[in-house]
Amino acid sequence: MYKRIIVERDSDSRISWIKLNNPERLNVLNMELMNELYDALLSADKDDSVHAIIIASVGNNFCAGADLRELINLDFEKGVRWSEAYWRILRLIRETGKPVIAAIRGACVGGGHELVMMCDLVVAGKSSKLGQPEATVGSTALGGGVQLLPLIVGDKRAREILFTAKLLSADEAYQLGLVNRIVDDEKVDEEARKLAIEIIDKRSPQAFRVMKSALTFWTDLAMLNRQLARDITSMVWLSEEFRERSRDFLEKRRMKPRKFTGISP
């Protein structure tokens, strides 16, 4: 049914596993994968036999973010539609009444990290590297990174992570509150499964849904600029700077330095 994701039922049939499945490209987010991911999430949300969702991946890396090869070829309108395809996934993760747990290993950066921040809980393998390196290629991290990072880790730490494109180790991410549990890589799936069962076995679904809605409400305040962020980011993707730096990154060339300018007339 799907080419870029795998959907499986756990031995406990109440749990649906949705795995990103493009390991040769580090599970980058492109339109094909995102459309399949949204469809799988929507099906799990609608299916009354599914009580919990675990988002994981095939291979040694969770997700290396947006597919730059796709972004550098978009016009403005296609960029808007790309962003909408992405944002509808994030909204569904945040709004479903079922627990959504991320199980990550290796690279979890850019759009992949934003997706994980939207999940209710995160289990990370010790190999995990998390962060928002978009500034390296001239993109914006406005797909949730700029909005949620300050709420999770604090303003100054968020600025450092965003402005320096620093990647955090699993331990650093745990200390900052970006992940809930760290285990050996080979135990990530098992730990995510245990966490899901702990919730769906012992907790009230109604109470969970209400608490999740309340928690989402206050973070929704950071999302009020979503449509503006979408359009600005689509314009940034059209810029010479973004396309030049993205091509240099993809072709592993040294990026040309550019001037930082003020705004005063």
BALUM-143659 format. One record per residue: x, y, z of N, C-alpha, C in turn; residue in one letter. Coordinates in steps of 0.001 Angstrom, whole numbers, plus 500000, padded with zeros to 6 digits. Layout:
N
XYZXYZXYZA/...
***
This chain:
265
500826498795500000500000500000500000500862501257500000M/501940501261500758502805502429500848504198502108500316Y/504879503138499775506242502960499274507281503518500236K/506942504601500954507944505306501767507706505194503265R/506664504490503662506467504190505076506021502733505202I/506150502219506397505659500889506717504697501028507889I/503525500418507768502543500413508847502381498983509337V/502564498783510639502476497451511224501672497504512508E/500959496423512796500326496274514092501290495539515022R/501369496023516234502179495387517261501560494040517639D/502333493196518353501752491965518904500591492297519837S/500672493485520482499507494042521166498774494873520117D/497692494351519591497049494928518409496512496336518620S/496547496836519849496092498197520117497109499243519667R/498333498809519361499414499734519014499707499650517523I/499686500812516866500047500895515455501436501513515313S/502314500823514599503655501319514295503639501948512899W/504127503167512813504284503832511516505768504172511373I/506417503557510377507869503685510244508226504389508941K/509041505443509048509574506101507855510492505099507154L/510341504983505847511041503908505141511721504419503868N/512719505269504065513561505714502956514996505813503481N/515531504703504037516798504775504776517990505195503933P/517955504896502632519085505280501781519194506792501634E/518104507513501921518115508978501912517931509531503320R/518246508753504330518124509163505740516689509555506085L/515735508914505400514306509143505671513902510611505551N/514469511309504572514119512719504388512643512858504051V/512100514021504380510690514303504154510496514899502768L/509791514166501920509381514707500632507873514515500482N/507314515025499397505861514998499266505318513571499293M/506008512664498637505530511280498602505456510694500009E/506535510828500769506547510284502125505527510992503006L/505441512316502901504529513055503769503071512715503497M/502712512562502239501327512194501927500993510819502489N/501935509883502391501705508551502936501639508587504461E/502517509381505076502534509482506529501226510072507043L/500743511103506391499465511692506819498333510681506680Y/498300509962505573497244508983505355497269507907506434D/498477507445506788498600506403507816498190506926509186A/498586508141509505498209508734510790496703508949510870L/496111509418509779494665509647509763493909508327509921L/494398507279509264493758505967509401493847505458510832S/495020505650511467495185505217512856494301506026513795A/494154507313513501493302508165514328491838507723514239D/491402507339513046490002506960512841489690505545513301K/490698504693513385490499503277513691490317503081515193D/489127502691515614488849502535517044489626501398517691D/490172500491516883490961499408517458492390499843517774S/492790501001517268494117501560517569493997502481518774V/494782502203519806494754503018521020495997503887521167H/497092503523520495498337504292520588499091504174519272A/499861505209518959500624505278517710502093505486518060I/502965504695517449504409504883517611504991505220516248I/505663506353516161506327506762514923507810506413515056I/508299505592514148509678505121514198510263505199512784A/511313504439512522511952504507511214512660503201510898S/512916503009509622513748501910509145515172502438508995V/516159501657509396517541502086509269518090502684510544G/519276503269510444519995503765511614519700505222511933N/518868505887511121518555507295511339517048507500511299N/516573508381512176515135508649512192514732509485510994F/515256510701510894514886511582509779515857512749509704C/516397512977508501517357514063508292516692515357507849A/515373515463508011514685516711507703514112516739506298G/513827517943505825513204518114504508514166517720503399A/513604517264502300514382516851501134514795518102500356D/516050518518500518516522519742499862516457519638498349L/516659518439497814516589518272496364515200518639495845R/514200518418496667512830518770496279512583520263496492E/513038520798497624512735522191497963513343523186496981L/514558522914496497515229523906495637514578524005494258I/513647523115493958512976523152492654511521523605492740N/511095524100493903509709524520494074509531525990493718L/508406526321493065508038527730492969507262528099494239D/506815529343494324506182529801495562504940528984495910F/504055528796494948502797528100495234503044526641495609E/503983526005494944504313524627495300504980524564496673K/505728525608497008506322525678498343505258525781499426G/504210526568499158503095526683500105502417525325500282V/502186524625499173501529523325499262502414522297499962R/503717522370499748504645521483500450504528521726501961W/504542522977502360504436523312503781503117522847504366S/502027523004503605500726522554504098500686521040504273E/501327520307503363501391518850503498502126518468504775A/503141519242505098503916519002506314503126519380507565Y/502517520573507542501817521069508730500596520228509083W/499938519646508096498761518845508435499168517587509210R/500379517095508978500901515977509774501111516427511215I/501753517581511384502023518081512733500731518347513494L/499743518925512822498465519212513491497782517926513933R/497807516911513098497143515656513448497828514984514631L/499158515011514656499895514439515790499505515164517079I/499397516486517009499091517279518191497637517145518631R/496746516854517692495325516923518005494653515571518195E/495257514477517760494616513183517954494450512896519446T/493357512221519784493118511875521186493869510636521636G/494759510121520804495534508927521135496983509310521394K/497660508630522320499070508941522551499913508648521324P/500800509592520999501735509432519887503146509487520461V/503883508413520276505233508281520842506233508183519704I/507315508950519781508395508869518802509481507942519332A/509963507058518469511072506156518800512197506471517824A/513281507077518327514286507625517414515675507061517671I/516449507014516594517877506673516629518588507557515611R/519864507776515801520647508488514805520163509902514571G/520248510340513313519891511715512970518395511955513148A/518080513005513893516694513458514089516758514975514050C/516788515532512840517122516944512683516134517639511753V/516146518982511823515295519776510948513830519406511095G/513174519149509961511769518774509987511517517490510749G/512494516589510769512353515368511560512284515650513040G/513086516605513495513073516984514910511796517743515254H/511329518587514343510063519286514583508920518292514723E/508910517287513856507876516255513938507911515564515298L/509109515254515768509266514574517057508820515473518209V/509104516782518119508666517696519173507145517750519284M/506449517453518202504992517461518226504418516213518904M/505213515152519014504738513913519625504564514097521133C/503748513245521732503489513358523165504703512968523992D/505406511930523570506553511419524318507614510960523329L/508871510968523789509987510614522906510928509653523620V/511198508526522976512213507588523444513375507661522462V/514570507920522969515739508120522107516806507068522361A/517392506581521292518565505730521412519793506573521711G/520813505945522252522017506682522639522743507293521447K/522485506789520250523140507342519054522453508598518533S/521332508972519127520516510058518574521252511393518571S/521057512147517496521522513523517381520326514373516985K/520009515369517810518801516159517601519151517628517415L/518376518322516570518608519746516420517939520326515196G/518182521618514993517585522387513902518704523053513101Q/519281522348512127520407522916511374519993523735510152P/518718524153510078518234524835508880519041526081508519E/519523526817509527520249528059509238521498527796508405A/522028526597508455523210526256507666522943526429506181T/521767526015505730521444526103504303520564527305503985V/520300528147504975519524529354504719518036529181504832G/517570528099505485516141527932505719515792528433507122S/514533528244507552514032529039508666513700528303509958T/513507526982509918513030526223511095511686526738511598A/510904527348510703509586527861511080508489526807510950L/508884525560510755507912524483510729507657523910512104G/507812524733513129507590524312514505508818524439515386G/510002524447514791511220524543515587511339525876516312G/511214526966515570511297528301516177510182528493517197V/509015527906516926507869528116517797507951527300519093Q/508357526032519005508290525159520172509573525095520994L/510719525232520342511971525094521096512050526027522308L/511713527326522168511798528199523354510880527753524490P/509737527151524153508811526699525190509333525472525923L/510131524672525230510639523441525827511953523673526558I/512883524393525921514237524490526491514561525876527034V/513702526872526786513985528241527203514514529067526042G/514306530378526126514608531271525005516086531266524625D/516967531471525575518391531605525238518975530299524713K/518585529177525302519078527895524789518528527629523394R/517262527985523174516683527810521844517433528644520811A/517759529878521164518503530731520240519849530117519889R/520531529573520881521832528962520610521692527761519678E/520702526912519940520493525728519103520156526139517670I/519276527140517521518843527570516199519917528346515454L/520583529277516146521534530156515465522846529455515133F/523280528512515960524550527823515711524355526514514964T/523091526082514790522784524795514148523418523634514904A/523593523807516205524212522771517029523327521530517093K/523945520356516963523226519100517154523485518586518562L/522427518179519226522498517734520612522623516226520674L/523417515751521614523451514320521883522159513923522600S/521926512622522690520733512154523400520752512639524844A/521913512591525498522011513041526888521703514527527015D/522254515339526096521979516785526144520494517051525911E/519898516333524959518475516517524683517627516127525891A/518034515083526589517310514661527790517396515733528870Y/518577516287529077518762517316530101517930518563529789Q/517716518845528511516947520023528117515443519755528033L/515036518500528208513620518178528191513058517856526823G/513923517566525856513454517258524503513114515784524326L/513631514923525189513288513494525143512934513035526550V/512141511971526617511688511455527910512567510351528461N/513045509463527575513835508326528022514956508058527020R/516118507635527538517249507234526697517567505781526996I/517719504993525944518070503582526092519076503227524995V/519665502045525094520507501550524012519682501479522727D/520336501694521598519622501757520328518732500535520098D/519250499364520424518492498144520154517281497980521066E/517146498841522090516026498746523018514996499853522830K/515207500709521819514317501858521625512883501421521371V/512690500500520449511329500069520115510643499418521315D/511384498594522023510828497929523207510397498943524259E/511229499969524474510910500982525486509713501824525059E/509635502165523772508485502932523275507205502125523435A/507295500841523158506142499957523304505696499879524762R/506636499744525679506325499687527115505643500972527559K/506114502092527069505540503382527439504101503493526928L/503880503047525694502520503081525141501577502214525966A/502008501019526306501156500103527076500889500650528476I/501888501290529064501700501888530393500556502895530381E/500444503648529294499378504647529196498037503991528891I/497994503148527867496688502641527430496136501550528342I/496989500925529142496504499924530099495920500555531356D/496504501682531792496240502154533146495565503519533223K/495477504236532111494988505605532184493637505739531503R/492870506719531940491563506999531352491739507675529986S/491171507095528919491264507742527600490669509150527599P/489564509319528321488944510639528388489862511643529072Q/490433511251530208491342512144530926492565512462530076A/493095511442529386494252511674528518493932512718527459F/492796512535526791492427513449525708492254514869526210R/491608515027527359491387516369527898492709517017528305V/493567516250528969494865516805529376495710517163528156M/495699516295527145496465516589525932495941517854525257K/494618517995525195494035519194524594494450520452525347S/494445520369526683494824521533527492496300521871527303A/497140520857527269498567521091527045498815521669525657L/498076521176524674498234521680523312497764523117523191T/496748523478523973496187524832523886497241525899524150F/498020525720525224498970526801525527500134526825524556W/500491525670523995501548525709522977501000526193521639T/499680526097521447499087526635520224499302528137520098D/499484528823521211499744530262521150500990530561520330L/501963529634520375503184529821519597502967529554518115A/501836528935517788501563528564516403500653529569515694M/500338530677516329499407531630515735499921532195514414L/501241532173514232501795532728512993502016531651511940N/501334530501512069501627529373511192501485529727509714R/500385530381509339500184530696507926501237531681507431Q/501580532666508280502618533623507909503968532910507784L/504256532028508738505506531261508695505579530423507428A/504454529836507049504394529025505822504766529856504604R/504145531038504471504376531852503282505779532443503270D/506254532898504430507612533435504483508632532361504122I/508445531171504668509380530089504372509363529738502897T/508178529746502285508092529460500846508843530508500037S/508815531768500487509586532817499807511082532627500035M/511466532229501240512876531968501522513410530868500621V/512600529821500381513050528722499522513286529166498077W/512680530299497696512900530839496346514172531669496247L/514788531992497380515899532937497386517170532331496809S/517991533207496249519297532789495728520155532187496838E/520097532807498022520936532344499131520591530915499531E/519293530618499694518899529267500075519310528254499015F/519065528564497758519352527591496701520851527384496523R/521611528456496656523066528320496554523619527469497696E/523205527791498921523734527064500071523247525608500087R/522025525380499657521518524012499613522284523179498594S/522567523750497428523335523004496423524755522740496911R/525351523731497577526693523519498131526669522389499160D/525636522374499996525506521325501018525339519953500371F/524451519867499384524181518587498734525404518067497995L/526190518978497434527366518569496662528641518600497498E/528462518837498811529558518793499784530676519770499431K/530248520966498977531198522043498713531230523002499890R/532322523720500042532423524737501085531448525870500771R/530662526257501763529670527308501543530329528683501587M/529881529564500690530447530909500621529903531756501766K/530789532483502489530289533373503548529523534545502950P/528525535006503684527742536169503276527717537194504402R/527432538434504043527417539507505029526162539437505892K/526324539762507182525182539985508075524913541483508082F/523674541877507777523379543302507642522374543738508704T/522412545013509058521420545598509947520187546013509178G/519203546554509889517961546952509229517731548463509269I/518630549197509923518421550648510076518648551369508761S/517810552354508453517972553107507196519171554037507263P/
***
